Amino acid sequence: MADFTPNTMTKSAVRNLTAPLADVTAFDNIVAGVITNNPFGCVSYNAAGVNHDPVERGRQSYTARIVYQSELAKTVGVITIQASTIAAYTAIANSIVANAEFATAMGGGAYRDLDSEKFSASLKCHDPNGELYYVDFTRNRVRLSSYTDDLIQSKVETWADTVAALA
């Protein structure tokens, strides 16, 4: 039986944040800032006849948690929603919190458990050296993956060091 033979050596690196990002706005400001400002010096490219921006947003996910509490502050129910955009996440979560029928059925008042909410987004980046790599953001970490050139990690680290929320 033939063995798989690796033909390249890709790397990954993770930065665990000392404190989670404050909220979805702070999270999106960082992600959108990378796309808009291109701090890694990425370049446009063409693949299979399709033009691509230097940095592109890939998959993303936003999870809200709505907790229902009785008058005695006892948790009587929880609704968790997951959406693929911030707009949907916000609209759905706000709608659930405002829904009096849900509150009555659950037997308590609704509030957003903002500290338990989760966000993630993946950015695909094209380095001037031709490499495609990914920078994945969550509320608690930044992960760099699928790169071979150590200069890429250096560029991402240098940028992250300038963003106080990514300490």
KACORRA-V482980 format. One record per helix or strand of 3 or more residues. SS is the DSSP state (h for helix, s for strand). FROM is the first residue (numbers start at 1). LEN is the number of residues. If there is no record, write none. Layout:
BEGIN
SS:FROM:LEN
SS:FROM:LEN
END
This chain:
BEGIN
s:11:6
h:24:14
s:45:3
s:50:3
s:55:15
s:75:9
h:86:13
h:100:7
s:109:4
h:114:3
s:118:9
s:132:7
s:141:7
h:150:12
h:164:3
END
